[in-house]
Every structure is written in C-alpha cells, then in structure tokens.
Amino acid sequence: MFQIPRYEEESSQGNSSLANERLAKINDKFKRKRIIKEKVSKKTQADLKKTVQVPESHKGSAKNSELITNTSENDTVLKENEQEDERINLNLIHQGQYEEGHIEEIKVLHSFPTFDKPKQTPQEAAAVKLLGIPDWLANPTVIDPETTLPIDDSSLGLSDRLRNRCKTLGINECFAVQTAVIPLLVHNRRLSDVHMHPGDICVSAPTGSGKTLAYVLPIIEILSKRIITRLRALVVLPTRDLVAQVKETFIAFCKGTTLKIGVVTGQQSFTHEQEQIVCSSAELLMGGKSKIDILIATPGRLIEHLSMTPNFTLQHLRFLIIDEADRLLNQSYQDWLIHILKSTQQINGVESGKDTIGFNLDDSIGASFNNDDAISSSIMGALFNLPKMDASETKVSAIQKLLFSATLTRNPAKIASLRLVKPQYISVQSLHKDEGETKYTLPTTLKEFMIVTSSSMKPLIVLHLLYNLHIKSALCFTKSVDSAHRLAKLIQLFENSNAKESIQENDNMIVSIGSIIAAEYSSDLTKDERKNILNKFKRGDIRLLICSDLIARGMDLDRVDTVINYDNPIYMKKYVHRVGRTARAGRNGDAYSLVETQEVRYFKDMLRKAGHLDKVQNINIKATLLDPMKDAYQVRN
Ligand SMILES: Nc1ncnc2c1ncn2[C@@H]1O[C@H](COP(=O)(O)OP(=O)(O)OP(=O)(O)O)[C@@H](O)[C@H]1O
C-alpha cells in the first residue's frame, strides 16, 4: 500500500522538494474539499433524518428506538465513508491520477422510505396460520387436562374384568385423554362390523398424560370378545425400548384374557420372530395364520416381515396405532407407512396382480382354507369375482387408524400421507383463555428453569443441583454419546476424589459429597446392559442417568423428579419430549436447561416462538454455592 511520507527522510522517491510541493497542493485541495463535503454532509444528515420518519404505529416501540439508533449509526457510517474517500483520493493524487481542480461530486444514497405493515385483524392472522390445514385438524375437540372419570363410570364402556384389573394395578380413575378416547373406541366398534368405517382418530395430549392406556384399554376391551386369533391390532413405535414398554403394559392389562401379544423389533433373530407371530409357513394360506392378536413393532422390522414372512397378513387388521406419530411421520421413516398402507388396501394389490397379503394370487387360488384361515370379508370381493346379490353390501377397509403424540404434526402434507378416513382430532389442552396461544401443552405440574452459564461450568452446576437441591432422581440429556460419556466420567472422578469428605459446611448449607451414583445410558450398550441400568434407576440405585435422546421420547421412568438439559435441544419438540420425562401422571417435576451464553438468544427465540418463554424462569446460581466443589473439580478436569 502506498504511504504518504511524514518526513523528508522517509520519502522513498528521493525527490523530496517535488514531493513537498505536491503535498502542499494536496493539502490546499483537501481543505477546500473538506469544506464542501461538510456542507454536503450536513445537508445529507438533515435529509436522512427527514426520510427516516418514525411511523405513528411504531412510536414508543422497540422498533422506534431501533430506527433512531440507525440514524445515529448512519452518521458514524457517513463519517467513516468520508474518511475512506479521502484516503482513496489521496492515494490517487499521489499516484498522479487525480486531476487538479476537479472535485468529485458526492452522490448520496437516500434510504428507502419505510412502509407500514398491512394491518391484519386477529381473525385474518388466525386464518393465515391455518392455511392448508384441513378443517378437522383446525377444529379439534378440546379436552381440559383436569377432566377425570372414575374407572367404574359406565360411559367408558369397560367390562367388569377390565375395571377390576385396572383397580388392581392402581388405576382408579381415567385421565383426560382416556375419558375422551376410550368411549369413542369402545362404543363405536364391534368386531363384526365391516360395513361402516368408524373414522380415524388423531390425539394430541401432553407428555405423561396417559396416552398409552387410552388405546391399550379399549383395544383389550374390544378384542377380548374375539373367538379366533387373528392379527387385529398393530402398534407401531419408533424405538425398541418403547416397544418393550408398551408390550409390558398390554401384558399387564390382558391378564385374564386369552389375547396374545407379539413384538417384532429386530432384537431377536428373524426366524425366532417368525415363529412367534405366524403358525405355519409350510403352506400358503389365503387368510394367513396368526399366532397373535396384537403386534407391537418398530417400522423397519415390520416391513421385513410383511415382505418375507409367509402367512403374515394385515388383512384382518382392525386397529393401526401410530404412537409418537410425528416422529414416525418424519422423512426418514416415510417408507414404512407406504408399505403398510399398501398392505391394507386390497384394491391396489389385486390390480397389480400381486396380492397385498403375502402370496401370489395365481398360485393360491384353489388352496383350501378352513375357518381359521378365512380371508377377511372386506377383501373377499376384491379377490374373487363373486356374484352380486341384491342384499350384497359394500364392504369397506375396516382398519381404524389411531395417531398419538404430545407434539402432533399439523403439516398438511404429512397428514395427507396417512390417507385418513373421516378423521377427528382430540386435543388435551388448557381451556383457560389467559394462558394465551401456545403451540405445545406441557404438564401443569412441571416447573421449568434456565441457568445461563459457560460450557466449563456446566458439570459443576449439575453437581450443585444434585447435592444442594437434594434431587433424588434425575435424567440428564446431552447432545451426543461422547458428551454423555465425558460428563459421566467427570462426575465419577469427582465423586471418587471426594468420597472421604462426606460432609462440608458452606454458608450454613450442608453440602454432602460422595453420594451421587451416576450412570450413562446410550445406544452403545447392549440390550441387557440397558435393561439393567434402567432397573437400577427405577429402584433408585442410580441417581443420575446421563443419556442422549434415546430415551427422550415416550419412555415412562418412575421417580424422575428432575430433567437436566445439559446440552440444549435446538427444536422445541425435542425440548417438550425431554422435559416431559418428569412431571408425569400428575406428579411434580422440575426441568433445568443449562444455556451457554452464546446460546441464550436462540434458546429464548425457540421458546418465544412456541409461546412458552414466560413459563421458563431464569435463575442465577451464586458463585459461593459452587466454590466448595470448584477445587476438586478443577483438579479432575
Ligand atoms: N388413569 C391413570 N391413573 C394413574 N396413572 C396412570 C393413568 N393413566 C396412565 N397412568 C400412568 O401415567 C404414566 C404416563 O403414562 P403414559 O406413558 O401413557 O404417558 P404418555 O402420555 O404416553 O406420555 P409420553 O407422551 O411421554 O409418551 C404411566 O406411568 C402410567 O402408568
């Protein structure tokens, strides 16, 4: 870069007198130029201030102050630009490219005038929000979360056997979501009815509000009246752990019936699973031959069985339950849905020449079948060219789809992909108007906090929460298996080094050290290791379970009194599911989110957009509370 010499000696040209002359001329020129510029600049600023008029509607608002700040910022920018111009011009002059006597005209760009946003009435704003959302989804049947019904209430339609079973298992009343869904299914459905579709149901209810029993109880109630075992209910869930959990619930409430339950998740060998779900694979049977009434499955493995397990058929299916529906409707899972819908739509299968029920029609026509293997009446007409009689009634596909989630999607495309029939939407959410519009309903018994901190202090804060707040049982979510591993190691090292100092006094607060038993729960562990850890956690032998999002959804772990978001989720849905591992079934629970300084803005934006910011309290932790642990922690770290 060319530089103007400050002293003669500094001149690199050697021709100092010439340079001095030039310099004097330049200085003169600049004085004149500056005077002109200052005049222009004053005029420009006056113009700018005129142009940046504050609209009436913005007066007193944050935007107003932004505009005014912008005006003063403009001044600074203008000055900086002027200085830059001068530097450039000086360089040009020195390089002999500037013509004497020529003063460039300064062009000023005026800012665009601001336009007022078109004003929308609240009704218009609401209408825009609902654009593309079908009517039934935009107008749910809203149930207040406080609604309950005694389990003996006749409107539920539960048999004596099932009511007694519920009472034995400690269920004496039905929660809100159950009061809405159970009667709807039990009263609208008879096993023999294949002439009228009962209508599909989408349910959105907060985490821990009892959605599982909302479908488990009516399905058991309806299917327990069956005579022949056929696969009539299929529950699809996103993870193996959830399949195991729902299986346990079915088994507990099925006691006393002859209903049989199977699972396919890929945890057992393929042949082992086949043996569990179908009676025979030696001969092809048109009606299939099921060993089970209810199948609980993960999507991937289910598809494998649909295409590779002889006599495995969905033709008798009456209930398709999609639990954690929004997760299963995600892009990565989309294929399973297409497969299942194909398998349950007889017309497509027949038209394509390849049946939808697991065998080739040409090979199978004429195969003998007894009552056990009877073809579903709803697909009989499509398979065979049966003579039509006056009394013939059109049979409909009898599968009723039931979708459940705490964060049900309102994406019209995803909903359309389900090809719902006469759907209705039930939403458990507060009816109190003063709570404002929120996108997600969280348990009313949940208290949420955020703690702003630095990344290096986060382990100490976890220790503080556990020691000083006497948390008995906490789930701590990290962003990755590595992060979970590191935190678990740090806590273990910290505990080992402090085991002997069992009690310390600090500011009148007793800090007991050496009493946390932390464990890591991740997909790296084997099935048995994971089961073992969960059992220990449920028994209270483990106080802190550090995990990635593997158990963020649906898992119902007793005794979780606190959730710690060690690394924060970037999506609100994930936040809702994580914090929903506590405050379940009407119990109290706390959720702490440790937010790093640079994440605060994003985190708050996420909450604000979901209408949830005011529910999360910002708390500070005094340094004096962390000090007793700091030394040991720093050594370990
Ligand atoms: N009527 C009831 N009375 C007492 N406890 C119940 C009742 N219904 C469900 N529960 C208990 O509430 C807990 C939460 O139920 P569940 O797991 O079905 O919640 P969920 O709504 O599916 O939650 P998530 O959205 O997190 O999956 C379980 O421990 C369950 O046993």
Ligand as a Chemical Component Dictionary entry (heavy atoms), coordinates in Angstrom:
data_LIG
# 
_chem_comp.id                   LIG 
_chem_comp.type                 NON-POLYMER 
_chem_comp.pdbx_formal_charge   0 
_chem_comp.three_letter_code    LIG 
# 
loop_
_chem_comp_atom.comp_id 
_chem_comp_atom.atom_id 
_chem_comp_atom.alt_atom_id 
_chem_comp_atom.type_symbol 
_chem_comp_atom.charge 
_chem_comp_atom.model_Cartn_x 
_chem_comp_atom.model_Cartn_y 
_chem_comp_atom.model_Cartn_z 
_chem_comp_atom.pdbx_ordinal 
LIG N1  N1  N 0 -55.597 -43.294 34.781 1  
LIG C1  C1  C 0 -54.388 -43.354 35.306 2  
LIG N2  N2  N 0 -54.209 -43.369 36.644 3  
LIG C2  C2  C 0 -52.970 -43.428 37.178 4  
LIG N3  N3  N 0 -51.839 -43.497 36.457 5  
LIG C3  C3  C 0 -51.970 -43.511 35.128 6  
LIG C4  C4  C 0 -53.224 -43.438 34.476 7  
LIG N4  N4  N 0 -53.019 -43.476 33.154 8  
LIG C5  C5  C 0 -51.695 -43.543 32.960 9  
LIG N5  N5  N 0 -51.066 -43.565 34.143 10 
LIG C6  C6  C 0 -49.605 -43.593 34.351 11 
LIG O1  O1  O 0 -49.081 -42.370 33.860 12 
LIG C7  C7  C 0 -47.781 -42.572 33.352 13 
LIG C8  C8  C 0 -47.641 -41.916 31.994 14 
LIG O2  O2  O 0 -48.468 -42.553 31.067 15 
LIG P1  P1  P 0 -48.030 -42.741 29.544 16 
LIG O3  O3  O 0 -46.674 -43.330 29.454 17 
LIG O4  O4  O 0 -49.120 -43.425 28.832 18 
LIG O5  O5  O 0 -47.944 -41.224 29.097 19 
LIG P2  P2  P 0 -47.902 -40.628 27.616 20 
LIG O6  O6  O 0 -48.997 -39.652 27.515 21 
LIG O7  O7  O 0 -47.853 -41.721 26.624 22 
LIG O8  O8  O 0 -46.534 -39.846 27.673 23 
LIG P3  P3  P 0 -45.447 -39.592 26.505 24 
LIG O9  O9  O 0 -46.039 -38.571 25.593 25 
LIG O10 O10 O 0 -44.281 -39.086 27.233 26 
LIG O11 O11 O 0 -45.221 -40.880 25.825 27 
LIG C9  C9  C 0 -47.562 -44.071 33.332 28 
LIG O12 O12 O 0 -46.746 -44.427 34.412 29 
LIG C10 C10 C 0 -48.940 -44.648 33.506 30 
LIG O13 O13 O 0 -48.912 -45.880 34.178 31 
# 
loop_
_chem_comp_bond.comp_id 
_chem_comp_bond.atom_id_1 
_chem_comp_bond.atom_id_2 
_chem_comp_bond.value_order 
_chem_comp_bond.pdbx_ordinal 
LIG N1  C1  SING 1  
LIG C1  N2  SING 2  
LIG C1  C4  DOUB 3  
LIG N2  C2  DOUB 4  
LIG C2  N3  SING 5  
LIG N3  C3  DOUB 6  
LIG C3  C4  SING 7  
LIG C3  N5  SING 8  
LIG C4  N4  SING 9  
LIG N4  C5  DOUB 10 
LIG C5  N5  SING 11 
LIG N5  C6  SING 12 
LIG C6  O1  SING 13 
LIG C6  C10 SING 14 
LIG O1  C7  SING 15 
LIG C7  C8  SING 16 
LIG C7  C9  SING 17 
LIG C8  O2  SING 18 
LIG O2  P1  SING 19 
LIG P1  O3  DOUB 20 
LIG P1  O4  SING 21 
LIG P1  O5  SING 22 
LIG O5  P2  SING 23 
LIG P2  O6  DOUB 24 
LIG P2  O7  SING 25 
LIG P2  O8  SING 26 
LIG O8  P3  SING 27 
LIG P3  O9  DOUB 28 
LIG P3  O10 SING 29 
LIG P3  O11 SING 30 
LIG C9  O12 SING 31 
LIG C9  C10 SING 32 
LIG C10 O13 SING 33 
# 
